[in-house]
């Protein structure tokens, strides 16, 4: 079965073709640059950018896969959670295309797509597992009992991990998205130079909080008399990045130990951060867990992971019809969904 996956939940227009749920024939992602001057995603502009790009991106995905439209057996599309206007572009396109091709369409949870990135990276991943999902909009640890059956163990109480990177980047005058820039500029900095807080670190508390860390960085900038330069700047970035990573890795290890799982995995846009990837791999190995860390292309928003979830749903007989709706939250309207 060849599934076309479409992702437009935020500021990436993405499409991919996946064969038999495992083999990625193509994976095309177009990141919007229009938001840099605003320091964050402007929903109206994001929707317009998706509208202008989606046909080109889907056709490029088909071309890269060497597949014509009539070679697609089903379409999977993100319909929750995300920016409603952005989701509507992808879902409307997917429903129209499914109708024209007379193929099934299925709505996919964006967060489940991040979880499935580990399955694409390691098809023989041993379950149960604990997955850390961390992105600009979401931060949570999830127990994977089996594919399609999950339990949220801990989540952020305020800012997501990626959101903290972006907000601190804005304080420091960095461009959006700030995560990759902070990682690059922090190289060579002293991660112990500033004792930034790790919130809610009492044993057994699996939730996250990053808003206090952001405030602590703001106060430190004021103490320094403004945004510093040189080594002091690198130290500030390295200390902030380490505080985020410490909280993420520590809570994930607690979750894995509490559940007694054999495997720890990672997903979401912040999973592309090299310091997080290294620390999670080291800490998991030290505690005897197998660890699965997907390639960076599968961590950021992309169509391949959406197609993978779609394939799994279709195999279980799940279908949606042309009443498929979108939702800003994870509890999407289920009207039109049925099991064949």
PyMOL commands that set and color helices and strands:
alter all, ss='L'
color gray80, all
select helices_A, chain A and resi 36-38+43-65+69-71+84-101+110-121+161-171+179-186+211-223+230-259+269-272+274-286+296-299+303-315
alter helices_A, ss='H'
color red, helices_A
select strands_A, chain A and resi 2-7+12-19+23-31+74-80+104-109+129-134+139-146+149-155+263-267+290-293+318-319+338-339
alter strands_A, ss='S'
color yellow, strands_A
deselect
rebuild
show_as cartoon
